[in-house]
Amino acid sequence: MLLKFNSFLLPLVRVNRQKMASIAKLSSAAVPKEETVKVGNWDVNYVKVGSGPHTVLLVPGALGTIWTDFKPQVEGFNRDKFTVVAWDPPGHGKSRPPVRDFPADFYEKDAHYAYEFMKL
């Protein structure tokens, strides 16, 4: 019985080791670097990956950040076809201070900051 179990288990262990080695190679090679840029009075944190002709701006939700909302997209977009820019608007994630407030027009303000950010 033990021999049958080992013959079943051993190939699974080999496959998992191979998968883990390929995942480790991919993840260590593709770690994007966060940067900061001045937008108006705010220091804004962002990540830019890829060099494709199509630019995609990823804007997090009201309480989101680059990594909570867009980790799979930042790591998974085709970098030859797309330039992906994910940012933390002022008051979000690593773009603090300021402390985030939520007036009635906060989405409008974030849109203005995004417009100014993409001009840089």
C-alpha positions as CSV (number, residue, x, y, z in Angstrom):
1,M,0.0,0.0,0.0
2,L,2.8,2.5,0.9
3,L,4.5,1.8,-2.4
4,K,1.3,2.6,-4.4
5,F,0.9,5.8,-2.4
6,N,4.5,6.9,-3.0
7,S,4.3,6.2,-6.7
8,F,1.1,8.4,-6.8
9,L,2.5,11.2,-4.7
10,L,6.0,11.6,-6.1
11,P,5.0,12.9,-9.6
12,L,2.7,15.5,-7.9
13,V,5.6,16.8,-5.8
14,R,7.8,17.1,-8.9
15,V,5.2,19.0,-10.7
16,N,4.6,21.4,-7.8
17,R,8.4,22.1,-7.5
18,Q,8.5,22.9,-11.2
19,K,5.5,25.2,-11.0
20,M,6.9,27.0,-7.9
21,A,10.3,27.5,-9.6
22,S,8.7,29.0,-12.7
23,I,6.4,31.3,-10.6
24,A,9.4,32.5,-8.5
25,K,11.3,33.3,-11.7
26,L,8.4,35.3,-13.1
27,S,7.6,37.2,-9.9
28,S,11.1,38.2,-9.2
29,A,11.7,39.5,-12.7
30,A,8.5,41.5,-13.0
31,V,8.4,43.5,-9.8
32,P,7.3,47.0,-10.8
33,K,9.0,50.0,-9.1
34,E,6.8,52.6,-7.4
35,E,7.6,56.3,-8.0
36,T,6.4,59.6,-6.8
37,V,5.6,62.8,-8.8
38,K,4.3,66.2,-7.8
39,V,0.7,67.0,-8.9
40,G,-0.3,70.4,-7.7
41,N,0.6,70.5,-4.0
42,W,0.5,66.7,-3.6
43,D,3.1,64.0,-3.9
44,V,1.4,61.2,-5.9
45,N,2.5,57.6,-5.8
46,Y,2.3,55.6,-9.0
47,V,3.5,52.5,-10.9
48,K,4.1,52.5,-14.7
49,V,4.8,49.2,-16.5
50,G,5.1,48.4,-20.2
51,S,6.0,50.4,-23.2
52,G,3.1,49.6,-25.6
53,P,1.3,52.1,-27.7
54,H,-2.0,51.9,-25.7
55,T,-1.9,53.6,-22.4
56,V,-4.3,52.4,-19.6
57,L,-4.8,54.5,-16.5
58,L,-6.0,52.5,-13.5
59,V,-7.9,54.6,-10.9
60,P,-8.7,52.9,-7.6
61,G,-12.1,53.0,-6.0
62,A,-13.0,55.3,-3.0
63,L,-10.9,53.3,-0.5
64,G,-8.6,51.4,-2.8
65,T,-4.9,51.6,-3.7
66,I,-2.7,50.5,-6.5
67,W,-2.1,47.1,-5.0
68,T,-5.5,46.4,-3.4
69,D,-7.4,47.1,-6.6
70,F,-5.0,46.4,-9.5
71,K,-2.2,44.0,-8.6
72,P,-3.3,41.4,-11.2
73,Q,-3.5,44.0,-13.9
74,V,-0.2,45.6,-13.1
75,E,1.5,42.2,-13.1
76,G,-0.5,40.7,-16.0
77,F,-1.0,43.1,-18.8
78,N,0.9,42.5,-22.1
79,R,3.7,45.0,-21.7
80,D,4.4,45.1,-25.4
81,K,0.9,46.2,-26.3
82,F,0.1,48.4,-23.3
83,T,1.6,51.0,-21.0
84,V,-0.2,50.6,-17.7
85,V,-0.2,53.4,-15.2
86,A,-1.7,52.8,-11.8
87,W,-1.8,55.6,-9.2
88,D,-2.9,56.4,-5.7
89,P,-4.8,59.6,-5.9
90,P,-4.1,62.2,-3.2
91,G,-5.2,60.8,0.2
92,H,-5.0,57.2,-1.0
93,G,-2.4,54.5,-0.4
94,K,1.1,56.0,-0.5
95,S,-0.1,59.4,-1.7
96,R,-0.6,60.6,1.9
97,P,-0.7,63.2,3.3
98,P,-3.3,64.7,2.9
99,V,-5.7,62.8,5.0
100,R,-8.5,61.8,2.7
101,D,-11.9,63.6,3.0
102,F,-15.0,62.7,1.0
103,P,-16.9,65.9,0.0
104,A,-19.7,65.6,-2.5
105,D,-17.3,66.4,-5.4
106,F,-14.4,64.1,-4.5
107,Y,-14.7,62.0,-7.7
108,E,-14.6,65.3,-9.7
109,K,-11.4,66.4,-7.8
110,D,-9.8,63.0,-8.4
111,A,-10.6,63.3,-12.1
112,H,-8.9,66.7,-12.2
113,Y,-5.8,65.2,-10.4
114,A,-5.8,62.3,-12.8
115,Y,-5.9,64.7,-15.8
116,E,-3.0,66.8,-14.3
117,F,-1.1,63.6,-13.5
118,M,-1.3,62.2,-17.0
119,K,0.0,65.4,-18.5
120,L,3.3,64.9,-16.7
